[in-house]
């Protein structure tokens, strides 16, 4: 009886050993996944496994639910959760789809301070360089702006990518009105002797104008005086003629009286 039992168990053990060996040596295709001793076809991107295949049926797939995604062929029964981004943190958001996760990227002028996978979960605004500094390295989506101080004899208002040399007034035959600083350029003006020459010319023109004006006024007065004298002289002459006529008439009258007196005697 014992011998018979051994003979009955031998096929069973052999079958078990064959199955274990076949499972260990089972190799599935790249588009398949292994479940038990079966190689099942994978579900496409955007889907998850609903039921595994058997030797009698194929794998059944189910589309990912809202808020989940699957970006590749898979043999999973659950899609991945989409990440959430805060749009008020300097991020621009590309919403997730059944085949891709949410993408969060810094908006223009911001850089990521909390990188995620994928994308970014928080961003910060690029710093601004101060007057007296220049932009050594412009900020991008992954790094902040880098600033450096201007060297002596140069200036920048904080928006330049390099410091500019101060204007050399002397080379332009000008004088320094205000010296340059690390944040402002030098201010130049005309040389002193040039200013004096211009001032002298202006004063000369003013005096010339005044002289001409006085000359015109004097001439006008002179003409008025001549006219007034001519009028006065004419009146005097006329008065003199009248006096002579009166005297002649008086003399004629006296002589007549004398002759009358002689005749009467």
DRENROKE-363724 format. One line per 8 residues: number of its first residue (from 1); their letters; for each residue z, x, y negated of C-alpha. Coordinates in Angstrom, 1 decimal. Layout:
NUM = a = Z/X/Y; ... $
This chain:
1 = xxxxxxxx = 0.0/0.0/0.0; 0.9/2.8/-2.4; -2.5/4.5/-1.7; -4.3/1.2/-2.4; -2.4/0.9/-5.7; -3.5/4.3/-6.7; -7.1/3.5/-6.0; -6.9/0.3/-8.1 $
9 = xxxxxxxx = -5.4/2.1/-11.1; -7.9/5.0/-11.2; -10.8/2.9/-12.6; -8.5/1.4/-15.3; -7.3/4.9/-16.5; -10.9/6.1/-16.5; -12.0/3.2/-18.7; -9.2/3.9/-21.1 $
17 = xxxxxxxx = -10.0/7.6/-21.2; -13.7/6.8/-21.8; -12.8/4.5/-24.7; -10.5/7.0/-26.3; -13.1/9.7/-25.9; -15.8/7.5/-27.3; -13.7/6.6/-30.3; -12.9/10.2/-31.0 $
25 = xxxxxxxx = -16.5/11.2/-30.8; -17.9/8.2/-32.7; -19.9/9.3/-35.8; -21.2/6.6/-38.2; -24.2/6.8/-40.5; -23.6/7.5/-44.2; -24.3/3.9/-45.0; -21.8/2.7/-42.3 $
33 = xxxxxxxx = -18.0/2.8/-42.0; -15.9/2.9/-38.9; -13.5/0.2/-37.9; -12.1/0.6/-34.4; -14.8/1.7/-32.2; -17.5/0.1/-34.2; -19.8/1.5/-37.0; -20.2/-1.4/-39.5 $
41 = xxxxxxxx = -22.8/-1.5/-42.3; -21.2/-1.0/-45.7; -21.2/-3.6/-48.4; -23.2/-2.8/-51.6; -21.7/-1.9/-55.0; -20.2/-4.9/-56.7; -19.0/-6.3/-53.3; -16.1/-6.0/-50.9 $
49 = xxxxxxxx = -15.8/-6.6/-47.2; -15.0/-10.1/-46.2; -15.0/-9.6/-42.4; -15.8/-6.5/-40.4; -18.7/-6.4/-38.0; -18.4/-6.7/-34.3; -20.9/-6.0/-31.5; -22.1/-9.6/-32.0 $
57 = xxxxxxxx = -22.3/-10.0/-35.8; -22.9/-7.9/-38.9; -20.5/-7.1/-41.7; -20.0/-10.0/-44.2; -19.5/-9.1/-47.9; -17.9/-10.9/-50.9; -18.7/-10.3/-54.6; -15.9/-8.7/-56.7 $
65 = xxxxxxxx = -13.7/-11.1/-58.7; -13.5/-11.0/-62.5; -11.5/-8.0/-63.7; -12.4/-6.0/-60.6; -15.3/-3.7/-59.7; -16.8/-1.6/-56.9; -19.2/1.2/-58.0; -20.5/2.3/-54.6 $
73 = xxxxxxxx = -21.2/1.4/-51.0; -17.9/0.6/-49.3; -16.1/-0.7/-46.3; -13.1/-1.9/-48.4; -11.6/-5.4/-48.4; -10.4/-5.1/-52.0; -12.4/-4.2/-55.2; -10.8/-1.9/-57.8 $
81 = xxxxxxxx = -8.9/-3.2/-60.8; -10.7/-2.7/-64.2; -8.6/-0.7/-66.7; -7.5/-2.2/-70.0; -8.1/-0.6/-73.4; -6.5/-1.3/-76.8; -9.3/-1.9/-79.2; -6.9/-1.4/-82.1 $
89 = xxxxxxxx = -6.2/2.2/-81.2; -9.4/3.7/-82.5; -11.3/2.9/-79.3; -14.6/1.3/-78.6; -14.8/-0.7/-75.4; -17.6/-1.2/-72.9; -16.4/-4.1/-70.8; -16.2/-3.6/-67.0 $
97 = xxxxxxxx = -18.9/-5.2/-64.7; -18.8/-5.8/-60.9; -20.3/-2.4/-60.4; -18.6/-0.3/-63.2; -15.1/0.1/-64.7; -14.2/-0.5/-68.3; -15.3/2.4/-70.5; -13.0/3.3/-73.5 $
105 = xxxxxxxx = -14.2/5.9/-76.0; -13.0/7.0/-79.4; -14.9/5.5/-82.3; -16.5/7.8/-84.9; -13.8/9.8/-86.7; -11.3/9.6/-83.8; -10.5/11.8/-80.8; -8.9/11.0/-77.5 $
113 = xxxxxxxx = -5.2/11.8/-77.1; -4.7/10.1/-73.7; -7.6/10.7/-71.4; -8.0/8.2/-68.6; -10.2/8.0/-65.6; -12.7/7.2/-66.7; -12.7/7.2/-70.5; -9.7/7.2/-72.8 $
121 = xxxxxxxx = -6.7/5.0/-73.3; -5.6/6.1/-76.8; -7.2/7.8/-79.7; -6.1/9.3/-83.1; -8.0/9.8/-86.3; -9.3/13.2/-87.2; -7.2/15.0/-89.8; -8.7/15.8/-93.2 $
129 = xxxxxxxx = -8.6/19.3/-94.5; -6.7/19.8/-97.8; -8.2/21.2/-101.0; -8.2/24.9/-100.7; -9.2/24.7/-97.0; -12.6/24.4/-95.3; -13.6/22.7/-92.0; -13.6/25.5/-89.4 $
137 = xxxxxxxx = -14.4/23.2/-86.6; -15.5/19.5/-86.9; -13.6/17.1/-84.7; -15.3/15.3/-81.9; -14.4/12.7/-79.3; -12.1/15.1/-77.4; -10.6/17.4/-80.1; -9.3/17.2/-83.6 $
145 = xxxxxxxx = -10.7/18.8/-86.7; -9.6/22.4/-87.3; -9.0/23.7/-90.9; -8.6/27.2/-92.4; -7.5/28.4/-95.8; -10.1/29.8/-98.3; -9.9/33.5/-99.0; -9.4/35.0/-102.5 $
153 = xxxxxxxx = -12.3/34.4/-104.9; -13.6/31.3/-103.0; -12.9/27.6/-103.2; -13.3/24.4/-101.2; -12.3/20.8/-101.9; -11.5/20.2/-98.3; -14.8/18.6/-97.3; -16.9/21.8/-97.0 $
161 = xxxxxxxx = -17.7/23.7/-93.8; -17.3/27.0/-95.6; -15.6/28.2/-98.8; -17.9/28.8/-101.8; -17.6/31.9/-104.1; -16.4/31.3/-107.6; -19.1/31.3/-110.3; -19.3/34.7/-112.0 $
169 = xxxxxxxx = -19.4/33.7/-115.7; -20.1/37.3/-116.9; -23.3/37.6/-114.9; -24.6/34.5/-116.8; -23.5/36.0/-120.2; -20.8/33.4/-120.4; -17.1/33.6/-120.8; -14.4/32.1/-118.5 $
177 = xxxxxxxx = -13.0/28.9/-119.9; -10.9/28.2/-116.9; -10.3/30.5/-113.9; -11.3/29.3/-110.5; -8.6/28.4/-107.9; -8.7/27.9/-104.1; -9.8/24.3/-104.6; -11.9/24.4/-107.8 $
185 = xxxxxxxx = -14.7/26.6/-109.2; -14.4/28.6/-112.4; -15.5/26.9/-115.7; -17.7/28.9/-118.0; -18.6/28.6/-121.7; -20.6/30.3/-124.4; -19.5/33.8/-125.5; -17.4/34.0/-128.7 $
193 = xxxxxxxx = -20.0/35.8/-130.8; -22.6/33.2/-129.9; -20.2/30.5/-131.0; -19.6/32.3/-134.3; -23.3/32.6/-134.9; -23.9/28.9/-134.2; -20.9/28.0/-136.4; -22.3/30.2/-139.2 $
201 = xxxxxxxx = -25.7/28.6/-138.9; -24.2/25.1/-139.0; -22.1/26.0/-142.1; -25.1/27.5/-143.8; -27.1/24.4/-143.2; -24.3/22.3/-144.6; -24.0/24.4/-147.8; -27.8/24.3/-148.3 $
209 = xxxxxxxx = -27.8/20.6/-148.0; -24.9/20.4/-150.5; -26.8/22.7/-152.9; -29.9/20.6/-152.7; -27.9/17.5/-153.3; -26.2/18.9/-156.4; -29.5/20.1/-157.7; -31.0/16.7/-157.3 $
217 = xxxxxxxx = -28.0/15.1/-159.0; -28.2/17.6/-161.9; -31.9/17.0/-162.4; -31.4/13.3/-162.4; -28.7/13.6/-165.0; -30.9/15.9/-167.1; -33.8/13.4/-167.0; -31.5/10.6/-168.0 $
225 = xxxxxxxx = -30.1/12.6/-171.0; -33.7/13.5/-172.2; -34.7/9.8/-172.1; -31.5/8.8/-173.9; -32.1/11.5/-176.6; -35.7/10.3/-177.1; -34.6/6.8/-177.6; -31.8/7.8/-180.1 $
233 = xxxxxxxx = -34.2/10.1/-182.0; -36.7/7.3/-182.5; -34.1/4.9/-183.9; -33.0/7.6/-186.3; -36.6/8.2/-187.5; -37.1/4.5/-187.9; -34.0/4.2/-190.0; -35.0/7.1/-192.1 $
241 = xxxxxxxx = -38.4/5.5/-193.0; -36.7/2.3/-194.0; -34.4/4.2/-196.3; -37.3/5.9/-198.0; -39.1/2.6/-198.5; -36.0/1.1/-200.1; -35.6/4.1/-202.4; -39.2/4.0/-203.5 $
249 = xxxxxxxx = -39.0/0.3/-204.2; -35.8/0.9/-206.3; -37.5/3.7/-208.2; -40.6/1.5/-208.9; -38.3/-1.2/-210.2; -36.5/1.1/-212.6; -39.7/2.6/-214.1; -41.0/-0.9/-214.7 $
257 = xxxxxxxx = -37.9/-1.9/-216.5; -38.2/1.2/-218.7; -41.8/0.3/-219.6; -40.8/-3.2/-220.4; -38.1/-2.1/-222.6; -40.5/0.2/-224.6; -43.0/-2.6/-225.2; -40.2/-4.9/-226.4 $
265 = x = -39.1/-2.4/-229.0 $
